[in-house]
Amino acid sequence: MDTYDFIIIGAGAAGLLLADVLGKDPYFRDKNILLLDKNPKDQNDRTWCFWEKGDGNFDAILHKRWNHIYFGGQSFDQRSDLSPYSYKMIRGIDFYREYLSRIQHYPNITFLPATVDKVVEQKDAITVHTDRGTYRGQKLFNSILDADAMSSQQKFPVLKQHFLGWIVKTEKPVFDQGTATFMDFSIPQEGNTRFMYVLPFSATEALVEYTLFSAELLPKTEYEQALRAYLEDILEAGNYTIQEKEYGQIPMTSYEFWSKNTDRHLYIGVAGGWAKASTGYTFMRTYKKVKELINYMKADSPLSSFIQKDRYWYYDLLLLDVLYKNNGKGHLLFESLFRKCDTELILKFLDEESTITEDLKVIAACPKTPFLKALFGRLF
């Protein structure tokens, strides 16, 4: 049986970012590392977006960046200058190519396309059974989501951020290529929180995505009908062709994913609760969590204690309680937020870098009654 110091399951953002940092840090040079994923990562299967100030570590592989965003509500809309931030997009395939290329140059890391069948933790090691063989490791970093454990618990509501996106090419200029549509709630809500998300690459090409925050998925045809209606009736796009499609879902919950962590087995990425529970944004949070994890490992701290709750966890908990119980009124919450707060403050708050005083400004901008009900529901 092949033995490794570290085994990483999943070559998505969390797995590849972690493998890259472990590979280039001299501190871990003597550690043998196995990276497993059931896919060879040669397809453009996702898009990651994030905001940050100025230039960043991922600029070389950006597909596009925007300096303005548009927010559309049913009674309010605005176009905002993002300064000092930029909104940035990375295509999955560009990220995979860059980071798999890096990993090939680290002599202590092996990437193996394999499907994981079972993980067994023993007292002195962890064994990972795959369709390519069985591997033994001292520590396991696992990005496989335990959806059953999340869905079967009753303590924390579980919403899904689910979406269908089309990259479309139009015959005439339609899009403002300098402005990303962050949320457009002008569409019918149908008892849920529903919005359009538009990332224009040029005046004639964009990713147009129909997104919901709700408990249940939709039939595929309903996403498609909404996209067609938006393109034809709102954007008046005229003739267009669909070049690519992107479907996905991200759990939105304050469920304590990390409760299953042990000193040998750490869940990472979405499976570890690294996605922002109230928004689904994952990429930059994962990047920051990986840096925290590396420092944590160097201090020889127990993996079981890596994640700690902070005040933002409680903010997300209350917001998700509100959205779960008032799913058709989510647009009112976001309209109130963008109407009363500067966009820079909202992004800083969502980045979990705000001060207590700034937190209070954001909280004051939200509808009071549903949040007070959610708070009392949690306290009593």
C-alpha positions as a Markdown table, in Angstrom:
| # | Residue | x | y | z |
|---|---|---|---|---|
| 1 | Met | 0.0 | 0.0 | 0.0 |
| 2 | Asp | 1.4 | 3.4 | -1.0 |
| 3 | Thr | 1.8 | 5.7 | 2.0 |
| 4 | Tyr | 1.8 | 9.5 | 2.0 |
| 5 | Asp | 2.1 | 12.2 | 4.7 |
| 6 | Phe | -0.9 | 14.2 | 3.3 |
| 7 | Ile | -3.7 | 13.1 | 1.0 |
| 8 | Ile | -5.9 | 15.7 | -0.6 |
| 9 | Ile | -9.3 | 14.6 | -2.1 |
| 10 | Gly | -10.5 | 17.0 | -4.8 |
| 11 | Ala | -8.7 | 19.1 | -7.3 |
| 12 | Gly | -11.0 | 22.0 | -7.2 |
| 13 | Ala | -10.2 | 25.5 | -5.8 |
| 14 | Ala | -9.5 | 24.2 | -2.2 |
| 15 | Gly | -7.5 | 21.2 | -3.2 |
| 16 | Leu | -5.3 | 22.8 | -5.8 |
| 17 | Leu | -4.7 | 26.0 | -3.8 |
| 18 | Leu | -3.7 | 23.8 | -0.8 |
| 19 | Ala | -1.5 | 21.5 | -2.9 |
| 20 | Asp | 0.2 | 24.5 | -4.5 |
| 21 | Val | 1.1 | 26.2 | -1.1 |
| 22 | Leu | 2.3 | 22.9 | 0.3 |
| 23 | Gly | 4.4 | 22.2 | -2.7 |
| 24 | Lys | 6.2 | 25.6 | -2.8 |
| 25 | Asp | 6.7 | 26.1 | 1.0 |
| 26 | Pro | 10.1 | 24.7 | 2.1 |
| 27 | Tyr | 8.6 | 23.8 | 5.4 |
| 28 | Phe | 6.7 | 20.9 | 3.8 |
| 29 | Arg | 9.4 | 19.9 | 1.3 |
| 30 | Asp | 9.9 | 16.5 | 3.0 |
| 31 | Lys | 6.2 | 15.7 | 2.9 |
| 32 | Asn | 4.9 | 13.3 | 0.3 |
| 33 | Ile | 1.5 | 14.4 | -0.9 |
| 34 | Leu | -1.2 | 12.6 | -3.0 |
| 35 | Leu | -3.8 | 14.7 | -4.8 |
| 36 | Leu | -6.9 | 12.7 | -5.9 |
| 37 | Asp | -9.8 | 13.7 | -8.2 |
| 38 | Lys | -12.3 | 11.6 | -10.2 |
| 39 | Asn | -11.9 | 14.1 | -13.1 |
| 40 | Pro | -8.7 | 15.0 | -15.1 |
| 41 | Lys | -9.8 | 18.7 | -14.8 |
| 42 | Asp | -9.6 | 19.3 | -18.5 |
| 43 | Gln | -13.0 | 20.9 | -18.9 |
| 44 | Asn | -14.3 | 24.4 | -18.2 |
| 45 | Asp | -16.9 | 23.3 | -15.7 |
| 46 | Arg | -17.3 | 26.4 | -13.6 |
| 47 | Thr | -16.7 | 30.1 | -13.1 |
| 48 | Trp | -15.3 | 31.8 | -10.0 |
| 49 | Cys | -15.8 | 35.4 | -9.2 |
| 50 | Phe | -14.6 | 37.6 | -6.4 |
| 51 | Trp | -13.7 | 41.2 | -5.6 |
| 52 | Glu | -10.4 | 42.6 | -4.3 |
| 53 | Lys | -8.5 | 45.8 | -4.1 |
| 54 | Gly | -6.0 | 46.5 | -6.8 |
| 55 | Asp | -3.8 | 43.9 | -8.4 |
| 56 | Gly | -3.9 | 40.3 | -7.0 |
| 57 | Asn | -2.3 | 36.9 | -7.1 |
| 58 | Phe | -4.7 | 35.6 | -9.7 |
| 59 | Asp | -4.5 | 38.5 | -12.2 |
| 60 | Ala | -2.5 | 36.4 | -14.7 |
| 61 | Ile | -5.3 | 34.0 | -15.2 |
| 62 | Leu | -8.3 | 36.4 | -15.1 |
| 63 | His | -10.8 | 36.1 | -17.9 |
| 64 | Lys | -12.2 | 39.6 | -17.2 |
| 65 | Arg | -12.4 | 42.3 | -14.6 |
| 66 | Trp | -15.0 | 45.0 | -14.0 |
| 67 | Asn | -14.8 | 48.3 | -12.2 |
| 68 | His | -18.5 | 48.9 | -11.9 |
| 69 | Ile | -21.5 | 46.8 | -10.9 |
| 70 | Tyr | -25.2 | 47.2 | -11.4 |
| 71 | Phe | -27.8 | 46.3 | -8.8 |
| 72 | Gly | -31.4 | 46.1 | -10.0 |
| 73 | Gly | -34.4 | 45.9 | -7.7 |
| 74 | Gln | -38.2 | 46.2 | -8.2 |
| 75 | Ser | -38.3 | 49.7 | -6.9 |
| 76 | Phe | -34.6 | 50.8 | -6.9 |
| 77 | Asp | -31.6 | 50.3 | -9.1 |
| 78 | Gln | -28.0 | 51.7 | -9.3 |
| 79 | Arg | -24.7 | 51.5 | -11.1 |
| 80 | Ser | -21.8 | 51.7 | -8.7 |
| 81 | Asp | -18.1 | 52.5 | -9.0 |
| 82 | Leu | -16.4 | 49.7 | -7.2 |
| 83 | Ser | -13.3 | 51.6 | -6.3 |
| 84 | Pro | -11.1 | 50.6 | -4.5 |
| 85 | Tyr | -12.3 | 47.2 | -5.5 |
| 86 | Ser | -12.5 | 45.4 | -8.8 |
| 87 | Tyr | -14.8 | 42.5 | -9.6 |
| 88 | Lys | -12.8 | 39.6 | -11.1 |
| 89 | Met | -13.6 | 36.4 | -13.0 |
| 90 | Ile | -11.6 | 33.2 | -13.5 |
| 91 | Arg | -12.7 | 30.4 | -15.8 |
| 92 | Gly | -12.3 | 27.0 | -14.2 |
| 93 | Ile | -10.2 | 25.6 | -17.1 |
| 94 | Asp | -7.7 | 28.4 | -16.8 |
| 95 | Phe | -7.3 | 27.9 | -13.1 |
| 96 | Tyr | -6.9 | 24.1 | -13.5 |
| 97 | Arg | -4.3 | 24.5 | -16.2 |
| 98 | Glu | -2.2 | 26.9 | -14.2 |
| 99 | Tyr | -2.3 | 25.0 | -10.9 |
| 100 | Leu | -1.9 | 21.5 | -12.3 |
| 101 | Ser | 1.1 | 22.8 | -14.3 |
| 102 | Arg | 2.6 | 24.2 | -11.0 |
| 103 | Ile | 1.9 | 20.9 | -9.2 |
| 104 | Gln | 3.7 | 18.9 | -11.9 |
| 105 | His | 6.9 | 20.8 | -10.9 |
| 106 | Tyr | 6.7 | 19.8 | -7.3 |
| 107 | Pro | 8.6 | 16.5 | -6.9 |
| 108 | Asn | 6.8 | 15.6 | -3.6 |
| 109 | Ile | 3.2 | 15.8 | -5.1 |
| 110 | Thr | 1.5 | 13.2 | -7.1 |
| 111 | Phe | -1.8 | 13.9 | -9.0 |
| 112 | Leu | -3.9 | 10.8 | -9.6 |
| 113 | Pro | -7.3 | 10.8 | -11.4 |
| 114 | Ala | -9.2 | 8.4 | -9.3 |
| 115 | Thr | -12.7 | 8.0 | -7.8 |
| 116 | Val | -12.8 | 7.7 | -4.0 |
| 117 | Asp | -15.0 | 4.9 | -2.7 |
| 118 | Lys | -14.4 | 5.0 | 1.0 |
| 119 | Val | -12.3 | 6.7 | 3.7 |
| 120 | Val | -11.4 | 4.8 | 6.9 |
| 121 | Glu | -9.8 | 6.5 | 9.8 |
| 122 | Gln | -7.6 | 4.4 | 12.1 |
| 123 | Lys | -5.8 | 5.3 | 15.2 |
| 124 | Asp | -2.5 | 5.8 | 13.5 |
| 125 | Ala | -3.4 | 6.7 | 9.9 |
| 126 | Ile | -6.2 | 7.2 | 7.4 |
| 127 | Thr | -6.9 | 4.8 | 4.5 |
| 128 | Val | -8.5 | 6.0 | 1.3 |
| 129 | His | -9.9 | 3.4 | -1.0 |
| 130 | Thr | -10.3 | 4.3 | -4.7 |
| 131 | Asp | -10.9 | 2.6 | -8.0 |
| 132 | Arg | -7.2 | 2.9 | -8.7 |
| 133 | Gly | -6.0 | 1.4 | -5.4 |
| 134 | Thr | -5.8 | 2.0 | -1.7 |
| 135 | Tyr | -3.6 | 4.7 | -0.2 |
| 136 | Arg | -2.6 | 5.4 | 3.4 |
| 137 | Gly | -2.0 | 8.9 | 4.8 |
| 138 | Gln | -1.1 | 10.6 | 8.0 |
| 139 | Lys | -3.5 | 13.5 | 7.4 |
| 140 | Leu | -6.4 | 13.8 | 5.0 |
| 141 | Phe | -7.8 | 17.0 | 3.5 |
| 142 | Asn | -11.2 | 16.1 | 2.0 |
| 143 | Ser | -13.4 | 18.3 | -0.2 |
| 144 | Ile | -16.2 | 15.7 | -0.7 |
| 145 | Leu | -19.4 | 17.2 | 0.6 |
| 146 | Asp | -21.4 | 15.1 | 3.1 |
| 147 | Ala | -24.7 | 16.2 | 1.7 |
| 148 | Asp | -26.7 | 13.6 | 3.7 |
| 149 | Ala | -25.4 | 14.9 | 7.1 |
| 150 | Met | -26.1 | 18.5 | 6.1 |
| 151 | Ser | -29.6 | 17.8 | 4.8 |
| 152 | Ser | -30.7 | 15.4 | 7.6 |
| 153 | Gln | -30.1 | 17.8 | 10.5 |
| 154 | Gln | -32.8 | 20.2 | 11.7 |
| 155 | Lys | -30.8 | 22.8 | 13.7 |
| 156 | Phe | -29.8 | 24.9 | 10.7 |
| 157 | Pro | -31.9 | 25.6 | 7.6 |
| 158 | Val | -30.4 | 24.7 | 4.3 |
| 159 | Leu | -31.0 | 26.8 | 1.2 |
| 160 | Lys | -29.5 | 26.2 | -2.1 |
| 161 | Gln | -27.9 | 28.8 | -4.4 |
| 162 | His | -28.7 | 27.2 | -7.7 |
| 163 | Phe | -28.3 | 28.6 | -11.2 |
| 164 | Leu | -28.2 | 28.0 | -14.9 |
| 165 | Gly | -26.0 | 30.3 | -17.0 |
| 166 | Trp | -25.5 | 30.7 | -20.7 |
| 167 | Ile | -22.6 | 32.3 | -22.4 |
| 168 | Val | -24.3 | 34.0 | -25.3 |
| 169 | Lys | -23.1 | 35.8 | -28.4 |
| 170 | Thr | -25.5 | 38.5 | -29.8 |
| 171 | Glu | -25.6 | 39.9 | -33.3 |
| 172 | Lys | -25.9 | 43.5 | -32.1 |
| 173 | Pro | -24.3 | 45.4 | -29.2 |
| 174 | Val | -26.3 | 44.6 | -26.0 |
| 175 | Phe | -24.0 | 44.6 | -23.0 |
| 176 | Asp | -22.0 | 47.3 | -21.1 |
| 177 | Gln | -18.7 | 45.5 | -20.9 |
| 178 | Gly | -17.4 | 47.7 | -18.1 |
| 179 | Thr | -20.3 | 46.8 | -15.7 |
| 180 | Ala | -21.1 | 43.5 | -14.2 |
| 181 | Thr | -24.7 | 42.9 | -13.1 |
| 182 | Phe | -24.3 | 41.8 | -9.5 |
| 183 | Met | -28.0 | 41.1 | -8.9 |
| 184 | Asp | -31.1 | 42.1 | -10.9 |
| 185 | Phe | -34.3 | 41.4 | -9.0 |
| 186 | Ser | -36.5 | 43.1 | -11.6 |
| 187 | Ile | -37.6 | 39.6 | -12.7 |
| 188 | Pro | -40.7 | 37.8 | -11.3 |
| 189 | Gln | -39.9 | 36.3 | -7.9 |
| 190 | Glu | -42.5 | 33.5 | -7.9 |
| 191 | Gly | -42.3 | 33.1 | -4.1 |
| 192 | Asn | -38.5 | 32.8 | -4.0 |
| 193 | Thr | -35.4 | 34.9 | -4.0 |
| 194 | Arg | -34.6 | 35.1 | -7.7 |
| 195 | Phe | -32.2 | 37.3 | -9.7 |
| 196 | Met | -30.2 | 37.6 | -12.9 |
| 197 | Tyr | -26.4 | 37.8 | -12.9 |
| 198 | Val | -24.7 | 39.1 | -16.0 |
| 199 | Leu | -20.9 | 39.1 | -16.7 |
| 200 | Pro | -20.3 | 40.9 | -20.0 |
| 201 | Phe | -17.0 | 40.0 | -21.8 |
| 202 | Ser | -17.7 | 42.4 | -24.7 |
| 203 | Ala | -20.7 | 44.4 | -26.1 |
| 204 | Thr | -21.9 | 41.2 | -27.8 |
| 205 | Glu | -20.8 | 38.4 | -25.4 |
| 206 | Ala | -21.7 | 37.7 | -21.8 |
| 207 | Leu | -22.5 | 35.1 | -19.2 |
| 208 | Val | -26.1 | 35.5 | -18.3 |
| 209 | Glu | -27.1 | 33.5 | -15.3 |
| 210 | Tyr | -30.5 | 32.8 | -13.6 |
| 211 | Thr | -29.9 | 32.4 | -9.9 |
| 212 | Leu | -32.1 | 31.4 | -7.0 |
| 213 | Phe | -31.7 | 31.2 | -3.2 |
| 214 | Ser | -34.3 | 28.6 | -2.3 |
| 215 | Ala | -34.8 | 25.3 | -0.7 |
| 216 | Glu | -35.8 | 23.4 | -3.8 |
| 217 | Leu | -34.3 | 23.1 | -7.3 |
| 218 | Leu | -36.4 | 23.9 | -10.4 |
| 219 | Pro | -37.1 | 21.8 | -13.5 |
| 220 | Lys | -34.4 | 22.6 | -16.1 |
| 221 | Thr | -37.0 | 24.1 | -18.4 |
| 222 | Glu | -37.9 | 26.8 | -15.9 |
| 223 | Tyr | -34.3 | 28.1 | -15.7 |
| 224 | Glu | -34.2 | 28.1 | -19.5 |
| 225 | Gln | -37.6 | 30.0 | -19.9 |
| 226 | Ala | -36.4 | 32.6 | -17.4 |
| 227 | Leu | -33.1 | 33.2 | -19.3 |
| 228 | Arg | -35.0 | 33.5 | -22.6 |
| 229 | Ala | -37.4 | 36.0 | -21.2 |
| 230 | Tyr | -34.6 | 38.1 | -19.7 |
| 231 | Leu | -32.6 | 38.1 | -22.9 |
| 232 | Glu | -35.6 | 38.8 | -25.1 |
| 233 | Asp | -37.8 | 41.1 | -23.0 |
| 234 | Ile | -35.4 | 42.9 | -20.6 |
| 235 | Leu | -32.1 | 43.0 | -22.5 |
| 236 | Glu | -33.8 | 43.0 | -26.0 |
| 237 | Ala | -30.9 | 41.0 | -27.2 |
| 238 | Gly | -32.4 | 40.1 | -30.5 |
| 239 | Asn | -30.7 | 37.1 | -32.2 |
| 240 | Tyr | -28.2 | 35.3 | -30.1 |
| 241 | Thr | -26.4 | 31.9 | -29.9 |
| 242 | Ile | -25.6 | 29.9 | -26.8 |
| 243 | Gln | -21.9 | 29.1 | -26.8 |
| 244 | Glu | -21.6 | 27.4 | -23.4 |
| 245 | Lys | -23.8 | 26.4 | -20.5 |
| 246 | Glu | -23.1 | 26.3 | -16.8 |
| 247 | Tyr | -25.3 | 24.7 | -14.1 |
| 248 | Gly | -24.5 | 24.4 | -10.5 |
| 249 | Gln | -25.7 | 24.6 | -6.9 |
| 250 | Ile | -24.0 | 25.7 | -3.7 |
| 251 | Pro | -25.4 | 25.0 | -0.2 |
| 252 | Met | -26.3 | 28.1 | 1.8 |
| 253 | Thr | -26.4 | 27.1 | 5.5 |
| 254 | Ser | -24.7 | 27.7 | 8.8 |
| 255 | Tyr | -24.5 | 24.0 | 9.4 |
| 256 | Glu | -21.3 | 23.2 | 11.3 |
| 257 | Phe | -19.5 | 21.3 | 8.5 |
| 258 | Trp | -16.4 | 21.2 | 10.7 |
| 259 | Ser | -18.0 | 19.2 | 13.4 |
| 260 | Lys | -16.8 | 16.0 | 11.7 |
| 261 | Asn | -13.2 | 17.2 | 11.6 |
| 262 | Thr | -10.7 | 15.1 | 13.5 |
| 263 | Asp | -7.0 | 15.6 | 14.2 |
| 264 | Arg | -6.3 | 13.5 | 11.0 |
| 265 | His | -9.2 | 14.4 | 8.8 |
| 266 | Leu | -10.1 | 18.0 | 7.8 |
| 267 | Tyr | -12.9 | 18.9 | 5.4 |
| 268 | Ile | -12.0 | 21.7 | 3.1 |
| 269 | Gly | -13.7 | 24.0 | 0.6 |
| 270 | Val | -17.5 | 23.9 | 0.5 |
| 271 | Ala | -17.4 | 20.6 | 2.3 |
| 272 | Gly | -15.6 | 22.3 | 5.2 |
| 273 | Gly | -17.9 | 25.3 | 5.4 |
| 274 | Trp | -15.5 | 27.6 | 3.7 |
| 275 | Ala | -18.1 | 29.1 | 1.4 |
| 276 | Lys | -19.7 | 32.3 | 2.6 |
| 277 | Ala | -23.0 | 30.9 | 3.9 |
| 278 | Ser | -25.1 | 33.9 | 3.1 |
| 279 | Thr | -23.8 | 34.5 | -0.4 |
| 280 | Gly | -22.2 | 31.3 | -1.7 |
| 281 | Tyr | -19.0 | 33.2 | -2.6 |
| 282 | Thr | -16.2 | 30.7 | -2.2 |
| 283 | Phe | -13.0 | 31.4 | -4.1 |
| 284 | Met | -11.4 | 34.2 | -2.1 |
| 285 | Arg | -12.6 | 32.7 | 1.2 |
| 286 | Thr | -10.9 | 29.5 | 0.2 |
| 287 | Tyr | -7.7 | 31.3 | -0.7 |
| 288 | Lys | -7.7 | 33.0 | 2.8 |
| 289 | Lys | -8.6 | 29.8 | 4.6 |
| 290 | Val | -5.7 | 27.9 | 2.9 |
| 291 | Lys | -3.3 | 30.6 | 4.2 |
| 292 | Glu | -4.7 | 30.3 | 7.7 |
| 293 | Leu | -4.5 | 26.5 | 7.5 |
| 294 | Ile | -0.8 | 26.5 | 6.5 |
| 295 | Asn | 0.1 | 28.7 | 9.4 |
| 296 | Tyr | -2.1 | 26.5 | 11.7 |
| 297 | Met | -0.2 | 23.4 | 10.5 |
| 298 | Lys | 3.2 | 25.0 | 11.0 |
| 299 | Ala | 2.2 | 25.6 | 14.6 |
| 300 | Asp | 1.3 | 21.9 | 14.9 |
| 301 | Ser | -2.2 | 22.7 | 16.0 |
| 302 | Pro | -4.9 | 20.0 | 16.0 |
| 303 | Leu | -6.9 | 20.0 | 12.8 |
| 304 | Ser | -10.1 | 19.3 | 14.8 |
| 305 | Ser | -10.0 | 22.8 | 16.2 |
| 306 | Phe | -9.1 | 24.7 | 12.9 |
| 307 | Ile | -12.5 | 26.3 | 12.4 |
| 308 | Gln | -13.9 | 28.7 | 15.1 |
| 309 | Lys | -17.2 | 30.6 | 15.0 |
| 310 | Asp | -17.0 | 34.4 | 14.8 |
| 311 | Arg | -19.5 | 37.2 | 14.7 |
| 312 | Tyr | -19.9 | 36.8 | 10.9 |
| 313 | Trp | -21.1 | 33.2 | 11.4 |
| 314 | Tyr | -23.9 | 34.5 | 13.6 |
| 315 | Tyr | -24.8 | 37.3 | 11.1 |
| 316 | Asp | -25.0 | 34.6 | 8.3 |
| 317 | Leu | -27.1 | 32.4 | 10.6 |
| 318 | Leu | -29.7 | 35.1 | 11.1 |
| 319 | Leu | -29.8 | 36.2 | 7.4 |
| 320 | Leu | -30.4 | 32.6 | 6.4 |
| 321 | Asp | -33.1 | 32.1 | 8.9 |
| 322 | Val | -34.8 | 35.2 | 7.4 |
| 323 | Leu | -34.4 | 34.0 | 3.8 |
| 324 | Tyr | -35.6 | 30.6 | 4.7 |
| 325 | Lys | -38.8 | 31.8 | 6.4 |
| 326 | Asn | -39.4 | 34.7 | 4.0 |
| 327 | Asn | -38.0 | 33.4 | 0.8 |
| 328 | Gly | -40.3 | 35.4 | -1.5 |
| 329 | Lys | -39.1 | 38.7 | 0.2 |
| 330 | Gly | -35.4 | 38.3 | -0.2 |
| 331 | His | -35.3 | 41.0 | -2.9 |
| 332 | Leu | -36.6 | 43.5 | -0.3 |
| 333 | Leu | -33.7 | 42.8 | 2.0 |
| 334 | Phe | -31.1 | 43.3 | -0.7 |
| 335 | Glu | -32.8 | 46.4 | -2.1 |
| 336 | Ser | -32.8 | 47.9 | 1.3 |
| 337 | Leu | -29.1 | 47.1 | 1.8 |
| 338 | Phe | -28.0 | 48.6 | -1.5 |
| 339 | Arg | -30.2 | 51.6 | -1.1 |
| 340 | Lys | -28.9 | 52.5 | 2.3 |
| 341 | Cys | -25.3 | 51.4 | 2.3 |
| 342 | Asp | -22.3 | 52.3 | 0.1 |
| 343 | Thr | -21.3 | 49.4 | -2.1 |
| 344 | Glu | -17.8 | 49.6 | -0.7 |
| 345 | Leu | -19.1 | 49.0 | 2.8 |
| 346 | Ile | -21.3 | 46.1 | 1.6 |
| 347 | Leu | -18.3 | 44.3 | 0.0 |
| 348 | Lys | -16.1 | 45.0 | 3.0 |
| 349 | Phe | -18.8 | 43.5 | 5.2 |
| 350 | Leu | -19.2 | 40.4 | 3.0 |
| 351 | Asp | -15.4 | 40.0 | 3.0 |
| 352 | Glu | -15.7 | 39.9 | 6.9 |
| 353 | Glu | -13.2 | 42.8 | 7.2 |
| 354 | Ser | -15.6 | 45.4 | 8.6 |
| 355 | Thr | -15.4 | 47.0 | 12.1 |
| 356 | Ile | -18.2 | 46.6 | 14.6 |
| 357 | Thr | -19.3 | 50.2 | 13.8 |
| 358 | Glu | -19.5 | 49.3 | 10.1 |
| 359 | Asp | -21.4 | 46.1 | 11.0 |
| 360 | Leu | -24.0 | 48.1 | 12.8 |
| 361 | Lys | -24.5 | 50.4 | 9.7 |
| 362 | Val | -25.1 | 47.3 | 7.6 |
| 363 | Ile | -27.4 | 45.7 | 10.1 |
| 364 | Ala | -29.4 | 49.0 | 10.5 |
| 365 | Ala | -30.0 | 49.0 | 6.7 |
| 366 | Cys | -31.8 | 45.6 | 6.8 |
| 367 | Pro | -35.5 | 45.2 | 7.5 |
| 368 | Lys | -35.9 | 45.1 | 11.3 |
| 369 | Thr | -39.0 | 42.9 | 11.9 |
| 370 | Pro | -37.8 | 39.6 | 10.2 |
| 371 | Phe | -34.3 | 39.9 | 11.7 |
| 372 | Leu | -35.7 | 40.5 | 15.2 |
| 373 | Lys | -38.0 | 37.5 | 14.8 |
| 374 | Ala | -35.0 | 35.4 | 13.7 |
| 375 | Leu | -32.9 | 36.6 | 16.6 |
| 376 | Phe | -35.6 | 35.9 | 19.2 |
| 377 | Gly | -36.2 | 32.5 | 17.6 |
| 378 | Arg | -32.5 | 31.6 | 18.1 |
| 379 | Leu | -32.4 | 33.0 | 21.7 |
| 380 | Phe | -35.6 | 31.5 | 22.9 |
